[in-house]
Amino acid sequence: AMAAENPRSLFALSAAAVSCSMGALEQDVWALPGHLLRRLLPLLSIFRLERAEDAARRAGLSTQPIWRKLWDDVMKTRPPNSENITCWRKKFLETFFSNVLHGVLDISSDWRLNDRHFSPLLHSSPHVSQLTLCNMLQGAVELTAEHNQKVLENLASSLQILKFQHLLSSDQSIRHSLVLLLHRLIHHGSVTQVSMYSWPVPDTVLLVLILSMSAGYWRSGNALAYHSTPCGLCREEDKAQSQEPAQEQAERSCYDEREYSDGENQKGSSRAPEEADVEVDRRGADACLNSALSRPRSPLQNQACEEGSSKVTCDPIGFQGGHSRCVSSQLSCHSALQKARRRLKPAAGKKRRCLRRSRELYADPEDLYDFVFAVAREDNSGLFDRNSATEGENADNWTSSSSGSLCTGQAGCKKRGSAGIFSLKAACRFRSVSTLELFSIPLTGETCWTLSDLLSSWVSLENLVLSYNGLGDNIFCIVSGLRALSRRSDCHLRVVRVSDVFSCMPCMELVRCILSAFPQLHTLSVSFDLKNQLEGYRPEGNPSCSEVEIPESCLEQLEIRFPREPLHTKFLLPVLKASKSLQQLSLDSATLPCSQELGLLLEALKECNPSLKKLSFHDVNLAEHQKEVLLLLQDPVLQEITFSFCRLFESSTTEFLSEIINTVKRNSSLKSLKLPGNRLGNHRLVALADIFSEDSSSALCQLDVSSNCIKPDGLLEFTKKLEGYIQQRGGQIQFTHLRLFQNWLDQDAETAQEALQRLKALCSVVNDPWDSSQAFADYISVM
């Protein structure tokens, strides 16, 4: 404490001496007066600094500046979205954990990281809410190692978002580690979101593994039978279930049996003997677990069950380090009985030979492709119905292999649902995630159907994002899964976002398809860059979605990015009429085929959507629609209006700008006006300050003037004018946020700094260090 009175003597103490002293006198150190503690905190290692949080809080001190400096000194990078970081302690420790896990950061590089009491992964893991695994999944192998069990337990409590990026094909041992990790973090953890990014050539087995385990499924097969000791957490769940009254167990068993029986009946009764054999091999153990249920069985049922159990014993799977699981699909013995009966039926020679090859594929205990599931549909009506084309060569059916390719060796051999694939209805479910995001991952027809099967029962899913997956007409099998999911009373899906390079059909038709299949959606976003290369292309066998009737929907937010398609209000009108609760509408890159089209749209919005609060136009040429723009700005219901890169002032007069200002001044409901990319320039920006004049009744809080060729002198003049109006109104002004991204403020740094400092005293200002000269050079280079 005496040394702390003199900064020089305090800094003369070595960091090691300070840490050693604190180890012995920690309680006394935390009792120091606030002004002494403030000088001591910057000299602590991150282990001691972490332990000092409570003491600093009691003394009224903030450690945020120290963690911020730690970031600069250790990470040596500018954090993304730094203006939105509310807790630098959490940001630092979360990034620190990821960098240490992937070997990016050497803890010996800074004395504050190198503390003998500090275990980097263990002590930072409680602060990790988001984790990214990449490349060969080395992080998964490390986290499932025996010495990191406590780390994994911490992550199971703290981790919310799990991301996979730039994955490469991996061997079986790495997949095994991934299975253990996903089981702990998702099935027995708190992960709510799984995201996958940038996987140009996805490994089908690995992709389906992640998808299925995210949906709460895994199988009790040889492929994952690595341990014989059940997972402790799973054992507790099984114990709780075993205490369930016998009557409830019997009723549930009957329900499972009835569900599976219905599914089998829909699939058809004729299968090859080899197919039945393999399915009994895979399911025999699961079926026999139902023998413990308290209900009478016939001798034939007992025989079927014994036949299955004689071939396969229960395959345990689970968590490393004494935490593993013997999972049962809970299939009833009735299913084994059905397979035993089907075994007596003959099959065609070609089909028998194909299925024999399938059995050889699935006999491999290293094969993880059994994560592909087949759902027995209750209602097979709709777009791209798989079971509607079962004649001839079963063109709409698939067979799966470890390589994920179609079986094309024999005619009529595209049978989907071969050995090793079991019904989702009868499968045992674990906890599943609520958000799934797939970015830049090509999805084949087979993986799309797998995803569709998973979606049909993924009741916990709330957000689905499919971005640049090359879906094409495979979007219809996704819609099929959504339609099946919408029939579930316990469904939670409310947000669907689909974006891609090419659209297989006009945007409005796809919007109507999705909305008619899933009217419970609250948010729907459909976005495409270009039209399909084949003009007039439409997937065969699919009716025009413009003819599909849309039921009354719960839609609150609709976003459409057109691939330079004309915006025809007559196609949008049915969607607007069905969406009485619509609050946000965004239209991007649409062309207006005639001058009356925008007027018709405004009339439709006023008539059909009285609750609309936010309206956005991006890259829509509104230069010749000044009347409609003014009508929107005087709307008494809209609270946020965006005209982004809409060429508002491309050929406008001074009178138009004055009309905009006067309209906004009289509108007391408009809270946010966003005008990025409309060539405001200095003089128009200065004029916009009149919105806040003394005679104004405007309630405008946010103004976005990004990308508008604003220079420092113009910004300074705007600031001075705004200061004058605020002073005239006695500080009674609601303006709180100004966005200035990508303007020419670097041309006079001193003037820009003065303007920004004065502005920040009036409102919150968000800008970026944009190099306008380089941006102009880039623009010229691509012209």
KOLTOR-301466 format. One record per residue (C-alpha): residue number from 1; y, z, x. Coordinates in steps of 0.2 Angstrom, whole numbers, plus 5000, padded with zeros to 4 digits. Example, Ala and Ser with C-alpha at 12.3 -4.5 7.8 and 13.67 -1.06 7.14 Angstrom:
- resi,c2,c3,c1
- 1,4978,5039,5062
- 2,4995,5036,5068
END
This chain:
- resi,c2,c3,c1
- 1,5000,5000,5000
- 2,5012,5004,5014
- 3,5008,4987,5022
- 4,5012,4979,5006
- 5,5029,4985,5007
- 6,5032,4973,5021
- 7,5025,4955,5018
- 8,5025,4952,5037
- 9,5013,4967,5040
- 10,5003,4962,5025
- 11,5000,4944,5031
- 12,4996,4951,5048
- 13,4980,4959,5041
- 14,4966,4947,5041
- 15,4958,4940,5025
- 16,4942,4948,5030
- 17,4949,4965,5033
- 18,4957,4965,5016
- 19,4941,4960,5007
- 20,4931,4973,5017
- 21,4944,4986,5012
- 22,4943,4982,4994
- 23,4924,4983,4994
- 24,4925,5001,4998
- 25,4941,5006,4989
- 26,4941,4993,4974
- 27,4945,5005,4961
- 28,4960,5012,4971
- 29,4966,4995,4975
- 30,4967,4990,4956
- 31,4977,5005,4953
- 32,4991,4999,4964
- 33,5009,4997,4956
- 34,5012,4980,4949
- 35,5024,4974,4962
- 36,5011,4979,4976
- 37,4997,4971,4966
- 38,5008,4955,4965
- 39,5009,4953,4983
- 40,4990,4957,4986
- 41,4983,4945,4974
- 42,4987,4929,4983
- 43,4977,4936,4998
- 44,4961,4938,4989
- 45,4945,4928,4989
- 46,4940,4920,4973
- 47,4927,4933,4971
- 48,4940,4947,4972
- 49,4953,4938,4962
- 50,4940,4936,4948
- 51,4937,4954,4948
- 52,4956,4958,4948
- 53,4959,4949,4932
- 54,4959,4964,4921
- 55,4969,4974,4933
- 56,4982,4960,4934
- 57,4982,4959,4915
- 58,4985,4978,4913
- 59,5000,4976,4925
- 60,5007,4962,4916
- 61,5004,4949,4929
- 62,4998,4931,4928
- 63,4985,4924,4940
- 64,4988,4906,4934
- 65,5000,4901,4948
- 66,4987,4908,4961
- 67,4973,4898,4953
- 68,4984,4883,4952
- 69,4988,4884,4971
- 70,4969,4886,4974
- 71,4966,4870,4965
- 72,4979,4861,4976
- 73,4972,4869,4992
- 74,4954,4867,4989
- 75,4952,4852,4977
- 76,4966,4842,4985
- 77,4967,4831,4970
- 78,4979,4829,4955
- 79,4969,4836,4940
- 80,4969,4824,4925
- 81,4979,4829,4910
- 82,4987,4843,4920
- 83,5000,4845,4906
- 84,4986,4850,4894
- 85,4978,4863,4905
- 86,4980,4880,4897
- 87,4970,4891,4909
- 88,4969,4886,4928
- 89,4956,4899,4931
- 90,4944,4891,4920
- 91,4948,4874,4926
- 92,4946,4878,4944
- 93,4930,4888,4942
- 94,4922,4874,4931
- 95,4927,4860,4943
- 96,4921,4871,4958
- 97,4904,4874,4950
- 98,4902,4855,4947
- 99,4907,4851,4965
- 100,4896,4864,4973
- 101,4881,4858,4962
- 102,4883,4840,4968
- 103,4887,4844,4986
- 104,4905,4838,4985
- 105,4913,4854,4991
- 106,4909,4864,5006
- 107,4912,4882,5003
- 108,4914,4886,5022
- 109,4930,4875,5021
- 110,4941,4889,5015
- 111,4940,4907,5018
- 112,4944,4911,5000
- 113,4927,4903,4995
- 114,4916,4910,5009
- 115,4913,4928,5003
- 116,4897,4937,5007
- 117,4897,4944,4989
- 118,4900,4928,4981
- 119,4887,4916,4975
- 120,4896,4900,4970
- 121,4885,4894,4956
- 122,4881,4911,4949
- 123,4898,4918,4948
- 124,4907,4902,4942
- 125,4893,4897,4929
- 126,4900,4909,4915
- 127,4916,4898,4915
- 128,4908,4881,4913
- 129,4910,4874,4896
- 130,4908,4856,4902
- 131,4896,4849,4915
- 132,4892,4831,4921
- 133,4875,4826,4928
- 134,4875,4809,4937
- 135,4865,4797,4948
- 136,4847,4804,4952
- 137,4850,4820,4941
- 138,4850,4830,4957
- 139,4860,4843,4947
- 140,4846,4845,4935
- 141,4833,4848,4949
- 142,4844,4861,4957
- 143,4848,4871,4940
- 144,4830,4872,4935
- 145,4824,4879,4952
- 146,4817,4896,4952
- 147,4831,4904,4962
- 148,4844,4898,4949
- 149,4836,4905,4933
- 150,4851,4917,4930
- 151,4863,4902,4933
- 152,4854,4893,4919
- 153,4855,4908,4908
- 154,4874,4909,4910
- 155,4875,4890,4907
- 156,4865,4892,4891
- 157,4878,4904,4884
- 158,4894,4895,4891
- 159,4890,4876,4891
- 160,4897,4866,4876
- 161,4897,4848,4883
- 162,4884,4840,4893
- 163,4888,4823,4900
- 164,4877,4810,4909
- 165,4886,4797,4920
- 166,4880,4782,4931
- 167,4861,4787,4929
- 168,4848,4779,4939
- 169,4829,4777,4936
- 170,4820,4793,4941
- 171,4803,4799,4945
- 172,4792,4810,4934
- 173,4796,4826,4943
- 174,4815,4823,4940
- 175,4812,4820,4922
- 176,4802,4835,4921
- 177,4817,4845,4927
- 178,4828,4836,4915
- 179,4816,4841,4901
- 180,4817,4859,4906
- 181,4836,4859,4907
- 182,4838,4851,4890
- 183,4826,4863,4882
- 184,4836,4878,4889
- 185,4853,4871,4886
- 186,4851,4863,4869
- 187,4836,4870,4861
- 188,4839,4888,4867
- 189,4857,4886,4872
- 190,4874,4882,4865
- 191,4877,4864,4870
- 192,4885,4855,4855
- 193,4889,4838,4863
- 194,4879,4826,4873
- 195,4888,4811,4881
- 196,4882,4797,4891
- 197,4893,4785,4901
- 198,4891,4769,4911
- 199,4873,4765,4912
- 200,4872,4746,4914
- 201,4853,4745,4915
- 202,4847,4760,4906
- 203,4829,4767,4909
- 204,4822,4766,4892
- 205,4811,4781,4895
- 206,4825,4792,4901
- 207,4837,4786,4888
- 208,4825,4790,4874
- 209,4820,4807,4881
- 210,4839,4812,4881
- 211,4842,4806,4864
- 212,4826,4814,4856
- 213,4829,4831,4864
- 214,4847,4830,4859
- 215,4841,4828,4841
- 216,4830,4843,4843
- 217,4813,4835,4846
- 218,4800,4836,4860
- 219,4781,4833,4860
- 220,4766,4844,4864
- 221,4758,4831,4874
- 222,4750,4830,4892
- 223,4766,4821,4899
- 224,4775,4838,4899
- 225,4761,4850,4901
- 226,4766,4858,4918
- 227,4765,4876,4914
- 228,4753,4887,4904
- 229,4764,4902,4901
- 230,4774,4900,4885
- 231,4793,4900,4885
- 232,4799,4917,4882
- 233,4812,4912,4869
- 234,4800,4901,4860
- 235,4787,4915,4860
- 236,4799,4926,4852
- 237,4802,4913,4838
- 238,4784,4911,4836
- 239,4782,4929,4834
- 240,4795,4930,4821
- 241,4787,4916,4812
- 242,4770,4924,4813
- 243,4777,4939,4803
- 244,4781,4928,4789
- 245,4772,4932,4773
- 246,4755,4923,4771
- 247,4761,4916,4754
- 248,4776,4908,4761
- 249,4766,4901,4776
- 250,4754,4893,4763
- 251,4768,4886,4753
- 252,4777,4878,4768
- 253,4760,4871,4774
- 254,4757,4863,4758
- 255,4775,4856,4759
- 256,4772,4849,4776
- 257,4755,4841,4771
- 258,4763,4833,4756
- 259,4778,4826,4766
- 260,4766,4819,4780
- 261,4754,4812,4767
- 262,4768,4803,4758
- 263,4774,4795,4774
- 264,4757,4790,4779
- 265,4754,4781,4762
- 266,4770,4771,4764
- 267,4764,4765,4781
- 268,4749,4757,4774
- 269,4731,4762,4775
- 270,4723,4750,4786
- 271,4723,4753,4805
- 272,4712,4749,4819
- 273,4699,4761,4824
- 274,4706,4762,4842
- 275,4723,4767,4834
- 276,4715,4781,4824
- 277,4706,4787,4839
- 278,4721,4788,4850
- 279,4731,4797,4836
- 280,4718,4810,4834
- 281,4718,4812,4853
- 282,4737,4815,4853
- 283,4738,4825,4837
- 284,4721,4834,4836
- 285,4728,4850,4844
- 286,4743,4850,4833
- 287,4732,4848,4818
- 288,4720,4862,4822
- 289,4734,4874,4824
- 290,4736,4873,4805
- 291,4719,4881,4804
- 292,4727,4897,4806
- 293,4736,4896,4790
- 294,4728,4906,4776
- 295,4722,4893,4764
- 296,4704,4887,4759
- 297,4698,4870,4766
- 298,4684,4859,4761
- 299,4669,4856,4773
- 300,4676,4839,4776
- 301,4693,4845,4781
- 302,4685,4858,4793
- 303,4674,4844,4800
- 304,4690,4833,4803
- 305,4699,4848,4811
- 306,4684,4852,4823
- 307,4683,4833,4828
- 308,4701,4834,4833
- 309,4700,4850,4843
- 310,4684,4845,4852
- 311,4694,4831,4861
- 312,4710,4839,4866
- 313,4716,4857,4869
- 314,4734,4863,4866
- 315,4745,4856,4879
- 316,4758,4868,4884
- 317,4775,4862,4889
- 318,4791,4872,4894
- 319,4803,4880,4905
- 320,4801,4883,4923
- 321,4799,4900,4931
- 322,4788,4908,4918
- 323,4797,4901,4903
- 324,4787,4887,4895
- 325,4781,4883,4878
- 326,4766,4878,4868
- 327,4774,4867,4855
- 328,4765,4861,4839
- 329,4770,4847,4828
- 330,4763,4857,4813
- 331,4753,4843,4807
- 332,4741,4848,4793
- 333,4722,4845,4795
- 334,4724,4834,4780
- 335,4732,4821,4792
- 336,4717,4822,4803
- 337,4706,4819,4788
- 338,4716,4804,4783
- 339,4714,4797,4801
- 340,4695,4801,4800
- 341,4693,4791,4784
- 342,4703,4776,4791
- 343,4692,4775,4806
- 344,4678,4768,4795
- 345,4689,4753,4791
- 346,4687,4736,4801
- 347,4702,4728,4810
- 348,4705,4710,4816
- 349,4699,4706,4833
- 350,4716,4701,4840
- 351,4724,4717,4833
- 352,4710,4728,4841
- 353,4712,4720,4858
- 354,4731,4723,4857
- 355,4729,4741,4852
- 356,4716,4744,4865
- 357,4730,4739,4878
- 358,4742,4751,4869
- 359,4729,4765,4871
- 360,4728,4762,4889
- 361,4747,4763,4891
- 362,4747,4780,4881
- 363,4732,4787,4890
- 364,4743,4789,4905
- 365,4748,4808,4906
- 366,4764,4802,4915
- 367,4770,4792,4901
- 368,4786,4800,4892
- 369,4789,4786,4880
- 370,4781,4796,4867
- 371,4798,4802,4863
- 372,4800,4787,4852
- 373,4797,4792,4834
- 374,4793,4782,4818
- 375,4800,4789,4802
- 376,4790,4786,4786
- 377,4805,4780,4775
- 378,4806,4787,4757
- 379,4817,4773,4752
- 380,4816,4756,4762
- 381,4830,4747,4753
- 382,4845,4741,4763
- 383,4850,4730,4777
- 384,4837,4726,4790
- 385,4823,4735,4782
- 386,4809,4736,4794
- 387,4795,4738,4782
- 388,4801,4723,4770
- 389,4794,4710,4782
- 390,4776,4715,4785
- 391,4768,4699,4781
- 392,4762,4686,4794
- 393,4765,4693,4811
- 394,4775,4708,4806
- 395,4791,4701,4813
- 396,4801,4717,4810
- 397,4789,4729,4818
- 398,4789,4735,4836
- 399,4777,4741,4848
- 400,4782,4753,4862
- 401,4777,4754,4880
- 402,4782,4763,4895
- 403,4793,4748,4900
- 404,4801,4748,4883
- 405,4796,4729,4880
- 406,4788,4721,4865
- 407,4770,4717,4865
- 408,4768,4699,4866
- 409,4751,4696,4872
- 410,4743,4692,4855
- 411,4750,4684,4839
- 412,4754,4697,4826
- 413,4755,4711,4839
- 414,4772,4717,4837
- 415,4766,4732,4827
- 416,4778,4747,4829
- 417,4771,4764,4828
- 418,4756,4763,4839
- 419,4747,4777,4847
- 420,4756,4793,4853
- 421,4771,4791,4840
- 422,4771,4804,4826
- 423,4781,4806,4811
- 424,4798,4815,4812
- 425,4794,4823,4795
- 426,4780,4833,4802
- 427,4787,4836,4819
- 428,4793,4854,4824
- 429,4812,4855,4826
- 430,4822,4864,4838
- 431,4841,4866,4838
- 432,4850,4850,4840
- 433,4868,4845,4845
- 434,4882,4841,4834
- 435,4891,4827,4844
- 436,4883,4811,4852
- 437,4893,4799,4862
- 438,4886,4783,4871
- 439,4899,4774,4881
- 440,4894,4757,4890
- 441,4876,4759,4888
- 442,4867,4743,4882
- 443,4855,4747,4868
- 444,4841,4735,4864
- 445,4833,4732,4847
- 446,4819,4745,4851
- 447,4831,4758,4857
- 448,4842,4755,4842
- 449,4827,4758,4830
- 450,4823,4774,4839
- 451,4841,4780,4837
- 452,4840,4775,4819
- 453,4824,4785,4817
- 454,4832,4800,4825
- 455,4848,4798,4815
- 456,4839,4798,4799
- 457,4835,4817,4800
- 458,4848,4823,4813
- 459,4856,4834,4800
- 460,4866,4844,4813
- 461,4875,4829,4819
- 462,4894,4829,4815
- 463,4901,4816,4827
- 464,4893,4799,4832
- 465,4902,4788,4845
- 466,4894,4771,4850
- 467,4906,4762,4862
- 468,4902,4746,4871
- 469,4883,4746,4868
- 470,4881,4727,4865
- 471,4874,4731,4847
- 472,4877,4714,4839
- 473,4867,4713,4823
- 474,4857,4729,4829
- 475,4872,4738,4821
- 476,4862,4736,4805
- 477,4848,4747,4810
- 478,4860,4760,4814
- 479,4867,4758,4797
- 480,4850,4760,4790
- 481,4848,4777,4799
- 482,4865,4782,4792
- 483,4860,4778,4775
- 484,4844,4788,4776
- 485,4854,4803,4783
- 486,4867,4802,4769
- 487,4853,4806,4757
- 488,4850,4823,4765
- 489,4858,4837,4756
- 490,4861,4847,4772
- 491,4869,4832,4782
- 492,4884,4836,4792
- 493,4889,4819,4799
- 494,4908,4816,4796
- 495,4914,4806,4810
- 496,4907,4788,4815
- 497,4916,4778,4829
- 498,4909,4760,4833
- 499,4917,4749,4846
- 500,4911,4734,4856
- 501,4916,4718,4864
- 502,4910,4706,4851
- 503,4908,4708,4832
- 504,4893,4701,4823
- 505,4903,4700,4807
- 506,4921,4702,4801
- 507,4928,4719,4804
- 508,4931,4723,4785
- 509,4914,4718,4781
- 510,4907,4730,4793
- 511,4918,4744,4787
- 512,4912,4741,4769
- 513,4894,4741,4775
- 514,4896,4758,4784
- 515,4906,4766,4770
- 516,4894,4760,4757
- 517,4880,4767,4766
- 518,4888,4784,4770
- 519,4902,4788,4758
- 520,4903,4806,4765
- 521,4911,4801,4780
- 522,4928,4809,4784
- 523,4933,4798,4799
- 524,4927,4780,4802
- 525,4933,4769,4817
- 526,4928,4751,4819
- 527,4934,4742,4835
- 528,4931,4725,4843
- 529,4939,4715,4857
- 530,4934,4698,4852
- 531,4926,4687,4839
- 532,4908,4683,4841
- 533,4905,4668,4852
- 534,4896,4659,4838
- 535,4909,4654,4825
- 536,4903,4659,4807
- 537,4888,4668,4814
- 538,4880,4680,4802
- 539,4863,4690,4805
- 540,4849,4681,4795
- 541,4843,4691,4781
- 542,4858,4701,4778
- 543,4869,4699,4763
- 544,4888,4698,4764
- 545,4895,4716,4765
- 546,4910,4710,4756
- 547,4899,4710,4740
- 548,4893,4727,4742
- 549,4901,4740,4730
- 550,4909,4755,4738
- 551,4906,4771,4729
- 552,4920,4784,4729
- 553,4921,4791,4747
- 554,4927,4806,4756
- 555,4936,4796,4769
- 556,4952,4804,4777
- 557,4954,4794,4792
- 558,4951,4775,4794
- 559,4954,4766,4811
- 560,4951,4747,4812
- 561,4954,4736,4828
- 562,4953,4718,4823
- 563,4947,4705,4836
- 564,4963,4695,4832
- 565,4957,4693,4814
- 566,4969,4690,4800
- 567,4972,4705,4789
- 568,4968,4700,4771
- 569,4973,4714,4760
- 570,4961,4709,4746
- 571,4947,4714,4758
- 572,4955,4730,4763
- 573,4959,4734,4745
- 574,4941,4740,4739
- 575,4941,4752,4754
- 576,4958,4759,4749
- 577,4953,4761,4731
- 578,4937,4770,4735
- 579,4946,4782,4748
- 580,4958,4792,4737
- 581,4958,4806,4750
- 582,4964,4794,4764
- 583,4977,4803,4775
- 584,4977,4792,4791
- 585,4976,4773,4793
- 586,4977,4764,4809
- 587,4977,4745,4810
- 588,4976,4737,4828
- 589,4978,4719,4834
- 590,4978,4711,4817
- 591,4987,4696,4812
- 592,4997,4694,4796
- 593,4992,4677,4789
- 594,5008,4676,4778
- 595,5024,4685,4776
- 596,5019,4693,4759
- 597,5003,4701,4766
- 598,5011,4717,4773
- 599,5021,4719,4757
- 600,5004,4718,4747
- 601,4997,4731,4759
- 602,5011,4743,4756
- 603,5010,4742,4737
- 604,4991,4745,4739
- 605,4994,4760,4749
- 606,5007,4767,4737
- 607,4995,4764,4722
- 608,4978,4769,4729
- 609,4982,4782,4743
- 610,4995,4795,4738
- 611,4989,4807,4751
- 612,4992,4796,4766
- 613,5002,4805,4779
- 614,5000,4795,4795
- 615,5001,4776,4797
- 616,4999,4767,4813
- 617,5002,4748,4818
- 618,4997,4743,4836
- 619,4999,4726,4843
- 620,5004,4719,4826
- 621,5019,4707,4826
- 622,5032,4714,4814
- 623,5047,4705,4821
- 624,5048,4695,4805
- 625,5045,4710,4793
- 626,5060,4720,4794
- 627,5061,4724,4776
- 628,5043,4731,4776
- 629,5047,4742,4791
- 630,5062,4750,4782
- 631,5052,4753,4767
- 632,5039,4762,4777
- 633,5052,4772,4786
- 634,5060,4778,4769
- 635,5043,4783,4762
- 636,5044,4801,4755
- 637,5026,4805,4759
- 638,5022,4798,4776
- 639,5024,4811,4790
- 640,5020,4801,4805
- 641,5023,4782,4808
- 642,5018,4772,4824
- 643,5024,4755,4828
- 644,5016,4752,4845
- 645,5019,4736,4854
- 646,5024,4728,4837
- 647,5039,4718,4844
- 648,5051,4726,4832
- 649,5067,4722,4842
- 650,5061,4705,4848
- 651,5073,4695,4838
- 652,5082,4708,4828
- 653,5101,4711,4826
- 654,5111,4726,4829
- 655,5112,4729,4810
- 656,5093,4731,4810
- 657,5093,4746,4822
- 658,5108,4754,4812
- 659,5097,4752,4796
- 660,5082,4761,4805
- 661,5093,4775,4811
- 662,5101,4778,4794
- 663,5084,4777,4785
- 664,5077,4790,4797
- 665,5092,4801,4795
- 666,5089,4802,4776
- 667,5070,4805,4777
- 668,5067,4823,4777
- 669,5048,4821,4777
- 670,5045,4811,4793
- 671,5040,4822,4807
- 672,5035,4810,4820
- 673,5041,4792,4825
- 674,5032,4783,4839
- 675,5040,4767,4846
- 676,5031,4763,4862
- 677,5032,4745,4869
- 678,5046,4738,4858
- 679,5059,4734,4871
- 680,5071,4747,4866
- 681,5081,4747,4883
- 682,5095,4759,4887
- 683,5107,4754,4873
- 684,5095,4756,4859
- 685,5088,4773,4866
- 686,5106,4780,4866
- 687,5109,4774,4848
- 688,5093,4783,4842
- 689,5101,4799,4847
- 690,5112,4797,4831
- 691,5096,4802,4821
- 692,5101,4820,4825
- 693,5119,4818,4821
- 694,5128,4832,4811
- 695,5127,4822,4794
- 696,5108,4820,4796
- 697,5095,4827,4785
- 698,5080,4821,4796
- 699,5066,4833,4800
- 700,5060,4822,4815
- 701,5051,4833,4828
- 702,5043,4820,4839
- 703,5049,4804,4847
- 704,5039,4792,4858
- 705,5049,4779,4868
- 706,5036,4776,4881
- 707,5035,4758,4889
- 708,5052,4753,4883
- 709,5061,4748,4899
- 710,5072,4764,4899
- 711,5082,4767,4915
- 712,5088,4784,4922
- 713,5106,4781,4917
- 714,5101,4777,4899
- 715,5091,4792,4898
- 716,5105,4803,4905
- 717,5117,4796,4892
- 718,5104,4799,4878
- 719,5102,4817,4884
- 720,5121,4820,4884
- 721,5123,4813,4867
- 722,5108,4824,4861
- 723,5116,4839,4869
- 724,5132,4836,4859
- 725,5124,4834,4842
- 726,5114,4850,4845
- 727,5130,4859,4850
- 728,5138,4853,4834
- 729,5124,4859,4823
- 730,5124,4876,4831
- 731,5107,4873,4839
- 732,5099,4870,4822
- 733,5088,4855,4826
- 734,5069,4853,4824
- 735,5067,4840,4838
- 736,5053,4847,4850
- 737,5044,4833,4859
- 738,5049,4818,4869
- 739,5037,4806,4877
- 740,5043,4795,4891
- 741,5027,4787,4899
- 742,5029,4771,4909
- 743,5048,4769,4910
- 744,5059,4763,4924
- 745,5064,4781,4929
- 746,5059,4778,4948
- 747,5074,4766,4950
- 748,5086,4781,4952
- 749,5076,4797,4956
- 750,5092,4808,4957
- 751,5099,4803,4940
- 752,5081,4803,4932
- 753,5079,4821,4939
- 754,5095,4827,4931
- 755,5091,4819,4915
- 756,5074,4827,4914
- 757,5080,4844,4919
- 758,5093,4844,4905
- 759,5081,4837,4892
- 760,5068,4850,4896
- 761,5081,4863,4891
- 762,5081,4855,4874
- 763,5063,4850,4870
- 764,5046,4847,4878
- 765,5046,4831,4889
- 766,5030,4822,4894
- 767,5032,4808,4907
- 768,5022,4802,4922
- 769,5026,4796,4940
- 770,5025,4778,4936
- 771,5029,4765,4949
- 772,5038,4751,4940
- 773,5039,4739,4954
- 774,5021,4739,4957
- 775,5018,4737,4938
- 776,5029,4722,4938
- 777,5020,4715,4953
- 778,5003,4717,4945
- 779,5010,4709,4929
- 780,5017,4694,4939
- 781,5000,4692,4948
- 782,4990,4690,4932
- 783,5002,4678,4924
END
